[in-house]
């Protein structure tokens, strides 16, 4: 049976995001003002969590919407979640909410309603009249069984000079076990470029290296690269994730506990290398 309440929840999320945008503008007249209101930041966090932890995982939404569109939404909601954790200027909220709402009705609500209508018609014993998108066929697994298969990985990482040794160690391990590695260039804008998205889409897996960036006020923890968090959010929709987190990093994005990761210490990468090798099944005749 179709879940009509799911469409209601999706439309309510759109309304709540619009209301949040208006509330932010009423509270902060200038787009360059820091959003310090705990209530508004908590609201942004709650709305992001509704998408990340609930709606984005619902099979009806996965069937109705393209994986690429959902991956883009994941990135924007991840940024809202991050904004809720620390003071961010109002303009950043405006940009992400605008990006979410831009084609939300056309690319999410309408296809969801069409699929629900198809399901009701089928439950009533009718024939599919072709109204709306057909259910998506199951996607092939990333690992091909054909002879000559070559595993590939996109590596998301910091471009800070002090992180070069860590990135090189992970890259070398992957190459040594037969994985072709790809990465982007140092980002120049506040969003993932289409070129980087294309590189991520073209690989079999995503390897994220989360190194420390800025010391968090009042904590013994550090933030990490927002670019790698965004890349992970985009890749998580369709790719196998292998995540490595420096021990002093506070959060790598997403809802706490959503992702398993290999933790490493900057001064000793040996345990992380062993754990990384254990992720893969190795036989004498190659990588599995």
N, C-alpha and C positions, 0 to 999 in steps of 0.2 A: 504494500500500500504506500502511496506517496505521502511524504511528511510535509503537510501544508504549513506546519509551524516553522519549518526551516526557512521558507520564503519570507514569512513574517519576521523571523529573527534577522535575516539578511537585510531586509528593508529597514528594520529598526536600527541596525548598526549604521546604515547610511545616514539616517536621520540624526542619530546621536553624534556622529562625526561632524555633521553640518552644524549642529548646536554647539559642539565644542569649539569649532572655528569661530562662531559668532561670540561665544563667551570670551575667548582669548582676545578678540579684537576690542570687546568692550572693556576688558581689564587692562589691556596694554595697547595704548593708542599708536605707539611707534613699533614698526616691525623689527626694530633692532633692540627692543627692550628684552631683558632676560625674564623668562617666565619662572617666577619663584613661588607662585601659589601652589601649596601642597594639594589643594582640592582639584585644581585643573590638571596638575601633573598626574595625580592618582586617576583622574578620569581618562586621560590619555593612555595610561598603563592598562586600565581595565578594558578599554575598547580594543587595544592591541591584543590583550590576552584572549578576549572573546574570539578574535579571528585566529590567532596562532594555535590556541589550545583546543578550540572547538570547531568553528565553522570550516576552517581550512582543511580539517581532517575528515569531514563528512563525505561519504561515498557519493551522495547525490550531487554535491558540488564538484567533486572530482570528475564525475561523468558528464556534467553539463558544460564545464569550462575547459579551455585549453590549458595545458600544463605551463606553457610560457606565460600566459596571462596571470595564472595563479602564482607563479614564481616571482613575477614583478610585484604582485600584491604583497607577497611574503616579505620582500625587501622593505617596502614602505611601512608596513605594520611593525616590522622589526625596528625601524628607525623611531617610530612613535614610542615603542617600548623603551628604547634607549633614552629618549628625551625625558621620559618620566623618572629616570634614575638620577639625572643631574640637570642643573639649570641650563636652559637652551633658549636662544632668542626666538621671539614669536614667528619670525619669517620662516624658520625651519619647520615649525608646525604647519604653517600655511601651505608650504610647498608640498609636504607629504600628504596632508589631507586632500589638497587639490588633486594630486596625482592619483590617490585612491578613488576619489569620486568621479574622475574624468570620464571613465567609461564603465563605471560600476553597474549602472542599470542595464546598458546594452550588452555587456560581456559577462555579467554574472546573474543579475535578477531575472532578465528576460529568458535566457537559456534555461535557468532553473524552473521558471514557471512553465515553459514549453515542455520540459521533460516530465514535470508533474502532470500536465494535461495528457501527455502520451500514456503515462502510467495509469491514470484514472480510466482512460479509454480502454486500455488493455484489461484492467480489472473488471470492467463492465462487459467484457466479452466481445468488444469491437475489434476491428482490424486496424492496424497502424496506418493512418492516412498520410504519413510523411510530414506532419506538421511539427516543425521544430527539429533540432539536431538529433540525429540518431545516437544511441549509446556508443561510446568510444570503444574500439577494439582494444584488447589487452596489448600492452606494449611488450616487445621482446625484451628479454633480460639483457643487461649490459654486457655480460660475458658471452661471447659467441662461441659455438662449439666447432666452428669450421676450422679446418687446418690452416695454420698460419696466423691465428689470432694474435694480435699484439696489444696488450693492455696499455692504456694511456691514462694520465692523471693531470689535472690542472692543480697547480699549487698556489694557494692564496697566502700571501705573507707580507710582512712589513718590508719597506725598502730602507729602513734606518741602517746606517753603517754598522752599528753595534750588533745588529741581528744577522749580519751576513754569514757568520760562521755557523749559526744554527740552521739557517736556510740551506746552506751548502751541505751540511751533514745529512739533512733529510733528503735532499735532492740526490745526493750520492748513493744513499741506501736504495732509493727507488730505482735508480738507473742500474745499480748492481744486480738487482733481482729481475731486471728485464722490463721495467716500466718506462715508457717514454713520457717525459714530463714537459709540461707547458706552463707558462705563467704570463701575466700581463705586464705592462709597464707601470711606472709610478703614476698614480692617478693625478689628473690635473683639474678635475671637476668634482662636484659633490654628489656624484651618482656613478653607477657602474656603466661604462660605455657599452654600446652595442657590440663592439669588437670583443670586449672581454666576455660578454654574455655568450657570444658565438663560440669563443674558445672553450668556455665551460661546457656548453651544450655538446661540443664535439668530442669530449673525452668520456672515458668510462667511469671515472671517479673524481672526487674533489678531496684534496688534502689541504686542510687549513692549519696554519702555524700561528698560534696566538701568543705573541710575545708582549712584554710589558711596554707601556707607552707613557702614561702620565700617572704620577702618584695621586691617589684619591685622598682628599682632605679628611682628616680624622680617622683614617684607616691605615692598616699595614699592607693594603692591597693596591694594585695598579689597574688602570684601564688598559685596553688593548686597541688595536687598529680597527676603526669603524669600517674601513674598506674591506677587511677580511671578514668581519661580521656580516656585512652586506653580501659579499660573495658567497658566504656559507648559506645565508638565507635564500639566495637565488638558487644555489645548487641543490639544496635539500629537497626540492620538489621532485627531482628526477635522478639524482646521482647518489651513488654510495659515498658516504662521508667517512673520512679518516681525519680525526681532529687531534691536534697536539697543543696542549696548553701549558704555558710556563706556570710554575707553582705559585707565583705571587700575583697572577692575574685574577681579578675578581669575577668577571663574567664574560662569557663568549657569545652572549646573545641568546634569545629564545627564552622559554619558560624554564626556570631552574629544574634541573634533572631530566630535561628532554633529551640531552645528548650525552653519550659516553665519549670520553676523551682519554688520551695518553698524557699524563702529566710529566713534565720534565723540569730539571733544575739547570739553570744556565751554566753552571760550572761543571756539570757532569751529565753528558748526554748518553752515556752508555746504556742505562736502563731504558731510556726512551727508544734507542735504536733496537734493542732486543724486543721491546713491546711492539714496535712497528713491524719487525720481521714476523712476529707471531700473528699479526693480523692476516698475513697471507699464508696460504698453504703451499709449501714448496715440495716438489718431487724432483727426482734426478733428471727428469725430462722436461722440467720447466715449471713456470708459475701457474697456479690454479686459482 
